[in-house]
Amino acid sequence: MTEIQAYEVVEDLSGFQLRRYAPHTIVTKPMSGSLSQSGNQAFGYLADYIFGNNESSMKIAMTAPVLQQKTPAGFEVSFVMPSDLDAPPAPRSDLKISRVEGKLMAALRFNGSASDSLFESKSQKLLQALGGSGYEPVSEVMFARYDGPWTLPLLRRNEVLVEVVPTKAP
């Protein structure tokens, strides 16, 4: 069974869930293009890495979700490394390995095919729900896909996530 990135639900709020994510490691491939184009192209590079095309020829278990975050040049597409992998092997290509500190995130979960327009509309819905909630976004919205293309679209788990901090009282 695929390992799902661990988080603690802090609170269910109107329109989103507040979660605390533990520190974790990601391997990332920057890619130009739209959300769907960059995701499809980067997936091959990342899958190649976990299937053993790395400096140690180590096979690494697939985890979920696959993450995408917008950049000025396109998107960064990331695989979260398994929680029991302390030191991922160095990549042989232009992939980047990063340690991510624990974060407080607002999350909006939804089902469907991962289209640019669906992720964009859900991002706007999440950002609107944050208004007046006592939390403000401090990062770009991140897109999370949990299921592969063989899963029926109606059953695919997707999320939009954004790092948040409590709003300061006046």
Protein Blocks (a to p, Z undefined) as FASTA:
>chain_A
ZZddddddfbdcehiacdddddddddddddeddfklmmmmmmmmmmmmmnopafkopacd
ddddddddddfklpaddddddfklmbacddfblcdcdddddddddddddeddddfklmmm
mmmmmmmmmnonlpacfbdcddddfbdfklcfklpccdddddddddddZZ
